[in-house]
Amino acid sequence: MVSSTDNQYTKKAFGWAARDSTGHLSPFDFSRRKTEEKDVTFKVLYCGICHSDIHMIKNEWGFSTYPLVPGHGIVGVVTEVGPRVQKFKVGDKIGVGFMVASCRSCDNCANNLENYCPRWILTSGGKCHDGTPAYGGYSNIMVADEHFVIRVPENPPLEVAAPLLCAGITIYSPLKYFGLDKPSMHVRVVVGLGGLGHVAVKFAKAMGLKVTVISTSPNKREEALTRLGADSFLVSHDQSEMQAAMGKLDGIVDTVSAAHPLVPLIRLLKTDGKLVIVGAPEKALELPVFPLLMGRKVVAGSKIGGMKETQEMIDFAANKHKLSMVKHTLLDKSIDCNAAVVLLIEKKYLAK
């Protein structure tokens, strides 16, 4: 017997998938759904790679299912649209970020916060509402509901836009929501420079902020100050540098994706300062209360952004200097894309 989903998923696709928690990617032939009434089908030209891809293919967050096609900062050119699509046409440059669906009926969805919908669906590794797996952007084609598609302006170039659909909105949203986007503010970006951290520095500087980078590696100082344009740099294990900076920051955007202590960061905040966590370590972080009480300080989290805000972010990026830096790896059956994964794990990629 042929199921209704078998009849629906008829569009042949090729990608790279992890089959188990080793995270090794191998060629994968699969099917995407046919272009439905409100769907946009596009040829994938570029897809970002970030640490959340590593978490997913290695099941470090504990909810991965296999086979898993990673990739969620996806850009390309429209090849087909459904009959009720209103925003896009064949030939348009578009992108898809970290989510491909939500319930569209809860309060969060009604308030353009689809990213906080209880039924949101991850672009890579999620489960669609019909029970089928959501395969990500390490593939040749993509199909998505137009509501979850972003129009990419003439600037930035497509390859630069790809990482912004994850890293860009991950930084842009908390800076805006928590009021850390005022030019007079001093914001620290906590990074092991690479990926999300690079984009954080670029966006903060584009907003006119004074930016301090903190890293475990003193070797990152020149890159942070000269190449990225940060105003200052701290080595996290240098007690004299950390002591001198105590109580001087309006906010901190914490991009670290591994376990790390929070108290040294909280001490750097002014009264009413905000520490916003956007990295997603697989192990729990320890949060003592007294450092918060003593300065009415806030620790918060933020997860990408809604569709309206994501479009706002990419339009903001279009009017600024290049806000991400990229390296290219060709993705086809003849080239092993695991090299890109290794480079990211070894922190040799400068950005997503």
C-alpha positions in Angstrom: 0.0 0.0 0.0 1.3 3.5 -0.9 0.8 6.0 1.9 -0.4 9.6 1.4 3.1 10.8 2.4 4.7 8.6 -0.2 2.5 10.3 -2.8 3.5 13.7 -1.4 7.3 13.2 -1.2 8.1 12.7 -4.9 10.8 15.3 -5.5 14.1 13.5 -5.8 17.0 15.1 -3.9 20.6 14.4 -3.1 22.4 15.4 0.1 25.0 14.4 2.7 23.7 12.7 5.9 25.0 11.4 9.2 23.8 7.8 9.8 24.8 7.6 13.5 26.4 9.7 16.3 29.9 9.4 14.9 28.8 12.4 12.8 30.4 11.1 9.6 28.6 12.4 6.6 28.0 10.3 3.5 26.1 10.7 0.2 22.3 10.3 0.7 19.5 10.1 -1.9 16.1 11.0 -0.6 12.8 12.7 -1.5 11.4 16.1 -0.7 7.8 16.9 -0.8 6.3 18.2 -4.1 5.7 21.9 -4.3 2.4 22.5 -2.6 0.1 25.5 -2.8 2.1 27.8 -0.5 5.5 26.2 -1.1 8.6 27.6 -2.7 11.2 25.2 -4.2 14.7 26.4 -4.7 18.1 25.2 -5.9 20.5 25.3 -3.0 23.6 27.3 -3.9 25.2 27.8 -0.4 24.6 26.5 3.1 26.3 27.6 6.3 28.0 25.2 8.7 28.0 26.0 12.5 28.5 24.3 15.8 24.9 23.3 16.1 25.4 21.1 13.1 28.1 19.3 15.0 25.8 19.0 18.1 23.1 17.5 15.9 25.1 15.0 13.8 26.9 13.8 16.9 23.7 13.7 19.0 25.3 15.9 21.7 21.9 17.4 22.6 20.3 14.0 22.9 17.4 14.2 20.4 19.0 13.6 17.0 17.4 11.0 14.8 19.1 9.4 11.8 19.7 9.6 8.9 20.2 13.4 9.6 21.0 15.9 6.8 22.5 18.9 8.5 22.5 22.5 7.4 20.2 25.4 8.2 21.6 28.7 6.8 20.5 27.9 3.3 20.3 30.2 0.3 19.6 29.7 -3.4 17.4 30.6 -6.4 13.7 29.8 -6.7 12.9 27.2 -9.3 9.2 26.6 -8.7 6.4 28.2 -6.6 3.0 26.9 -5.6 -0.2 28.5 -7.0 -1.0 30.5 -3.8 2.5 31.9 -3.2 2.4 35.7 -3.2 5.9 36.8 -2.1 8.2 35.0 -4.4 8.6 34.1 -8.1 11.0 31.9 -10.1 14.5 33.4 -10.2 14.3 35.2 -6.8 17.2 34.9 -4.4 15.9 33.5 -1.1 17.0 31.7 2.0 15.8 29.5 4.9 17.1 29.7 8.4 16.9 27.5 11.5 13.2 26.7 11.3 10.8 25.6 8.5 7.5 25.5 10.3 5.5 26.3 13.4 1.8 25.9 14.5 0.9 29.4 13.1 -1.9 29.6 15.7 -0.4 30.1 19.2 0.3 33.5 20.9 4.0 33.4 19.9 3.2 32.8 16.3 0.6 35.6 16.3 3.3 37.9 17.7 5.9 37.1 15.1 7.8 34.9 17.5 7.5 31.6 15.6 10.9 30.6 17.0 9.3 30.2 20.4 6.3 28.3 19.2 6.0 25.0 21.1 5.5 23.2 17.8 8.3 24.9 15.8 10.2 22.6 13.5 14.0 22.6 13.1 15.2 22.9 9.5 17.7 20.1 10.1 16.8 17.1 12.3 13.2 18.2 13.1 10.1 16.2 12.6 7.5 17.7 10.3 3.8 17.8 11.4 3.1 14.8 9.1 5.7 12.8 11.0 8.3 12.8 8.3 11.9 14.0 9.1 13.1 17.5 8.1 16.2 17.3 6.0 18.5 20.3 6.1 20.5 22.3 3.5 23.4 20.0 2.8 21.5 19.0 -0.3 20.8 20.2 -3.8 17.2 21.4 -3.5 14.9 22.6 -0.7 11.2 23.0 -0.4 9.6 25.3 2.2 6.4 27.2 3.0 6.8 30.8 1.8 6.1 32.1 5.4 9.5 30.6 6.5 11.4 31.9 3.5 13.5 35.0 3.6 14.1 37.3 0.6 17.8 38.0 0.1 18.6 41.5 -1.2 21.1 42.2 -3.8 23.6 42.8 -1.0 25.0 40.9 0.7 26.1 38.3 -1.8 24.4 34.9 -1.4 27.4 33.2 0.1 27.7 35.9 2.7 24.0 35.8 3.4 23.9 32.1 4.2 25.5 32.2 7.7 23.5 35.3 8.6 20.3 33.3 8.5 21.5 31.5 11.6 24.4 33.4 13.2 23.2 36.8 12.1 19.7 36.6 13.6 21.1 34.8 16.7 23.1 38.0 17.4 20.7 40.6 16.0 17.7 39.5 18.0 19.1 39.7 21.5 20.9 43.0 20.8 17.6 44.5 19.8 15.3 42.9 22.3 17.5 43.6 25.4 18.2 47.1 24.3 21.9 46.5 23.8 21.9 48.2 20.3 22.4 51.8 21.5 25.6 53.3 20.1 26.6 54.6 23.6 26.7 51.1 25.1 29.7 49.0 25.9 28.9 45.4 25.0 31.2 42.5 25.4 31.1 39.5 23.0 32.3 36.4 24.7 33.9 34.1 22.1 36.4 31.6 21.2 36.6 33.6 18.0 35.1 31.8 15.1 31.6 31.3 13.7 29.0 33.0 15.9 31.6 35.1 17.7 32.9 36.7 14.5 29.4 37.6 13.4 28.6 39.0 16.9 31.6 41.4 16.7 30.6 42.5 13.2 27.0 43.2 14.0 27.8 45.0 17.3 30.2 47.3 15.5 27.7 47.9 12.7 25.3 49.1 15.3 27.9 51.5 16.6 28.6 49.8 19.9 31.9 49.7 21.8 32.9 46.1 21.7 35.2 44.0 23.9 36.1 40.5 22.9 37.0 38.0 25.6 38.7 34.7 24.7 40.7 32.0 26.4 43.4 32.4 23.7 45.7 35.5 23.7 46.6 34.5 20.1 43.2 35.8 19.0 44.0 39.4 20.1 45.3 40.6 16.7 42.4 39.0 14.8 39.8 40.6 17.1 41.3 44.1 17.1 42.7 44.4 13.6 40.6 42.2 11.4 37.2 42.4 13.1 37.5 45.9 14.5 36.9 45.2 18.2 37.8 48.0 20.6 39.4 45.9 23.2 40.4 42.4 24.1 40.5 40.4 27.3 42.0 37.0 28.1 39.6 35.2 30.3 42.2 33.5 32.5 44.2 36.7 33.0 43.0 37.8 36.4 44.4 41.3 36.2 42.7 42.1 33.0 39.4 40.7 34.2 39.7 42.6 37.5 40.3 45.8 35.7 37.1 45.3 33.6 34.8 44.5 36.5 31.5 46.5 36.6 32.1 48.3 33.3 29.8 46.5 30.8 26.2 47.2 29.8 25.8 43.8 28.4 27.5 40.5 27.4 26.5 38.3 24.5 27.8 34.9 25.4 28.4 32.8 22.2 30.3 29.9 23.8 29.0 26.5 22.8 30.9 24.6 25.5 30.6 24.5 29.3 32.2 27.5 31.0 31.8 29.5 34.2 29.3 32.4 34.3 30.3 34.2 37.5 33.4 35.8 36.0 31.2 37.2 33.3 28.5 38.4 35.6 31.1 40.3 37.6 32.0 42.4 34.5 28.5 43.8 34.3 27.3 47.2 35.5 24.3 47.4 37.8 21.3 46.3 35.8 23.6 44.7 33.2 22.5 41.8 31.1 24.2 38.6 30.2 22.5 37.0 27.3 23.4 33.4 26.4 23.1 32.4 22.8 25.5 29.5 22.7 24.1 26.0 23.5 26.5 23.9 25.5 25.5 20.2 25.8 26.3 20.3 29.5 24.4 22.4 32.1 26.0 25.7 33.3 26.2 26.6 36.9 24.4 29.8 37.9 24.9 31.1 41.5 22.3 33.6 42.6 24.3 36.0 44.8 26.2 37.7 42.0 22.8 38.6 40.4 21.3 39.9 43.6 24.2 42.2 44.3 23.7 44.2 41.2 20.2 43.5 40.0 21.8 41.8 37.0 20.0 39.6 34.5 20.9 36.3 32.9 18.8 35.5 29.9 18.7 33.3 26.8 17.8 33.9 23.2 17.1 31.6 20.3 17.3 32.9 16.7 14.4 35.2 15.8 10.9 35.2 14.3 10.5 35.5 10.5 9.7 39.2 10.5 12.8 40.0 12.6 14.9 37.7 10.4 13.9 39.6 7.3 14.7 42.9 9.2 18.1 41.5 10.1 19.0 40.6 6.5 17.8 44.0 5.3 20.0 45.6 7.9 22.9 43.6 6.7 22.3 44.7 3.2 23.1 48.3 4.2 26.3 47.5 6.0 29.7 46.3 5.2 30.1 42.5 4.9 29.0 41.1 8.2 30.2 37.5 7.8 33.3 35.9 6.4 33.2 32.6 4.5 35.2 29.8 3.2 33.8 27.5 0.4 33.5 23.8 0.3 32.0 22.3 -2.9 29.1 19.9 -2.1 28.6 17.1 -4.5 28.9 13.3 -4.9 32.6 13.5 -5.8 33.8 15.6 -3.0 33.8 14.6 0.7 32.3 17.4 2.7 33.5 16.0 6.0 36.6 18.2 5.5 34.4 21.2 6.3 33.1 19.5 9.5 36.7 18.8 10.6 37.8 22.3 10.0 34.9 23.6 12.1 35.7 21.2 15.0 39.3 22.2 14.9 38.2 25.9 14.8 39.9 26.6 11.6 36.9 28.1 10.0 36.7 31.9 10.5 33.0 32.0 10.3 30.0 29.8 9.6 
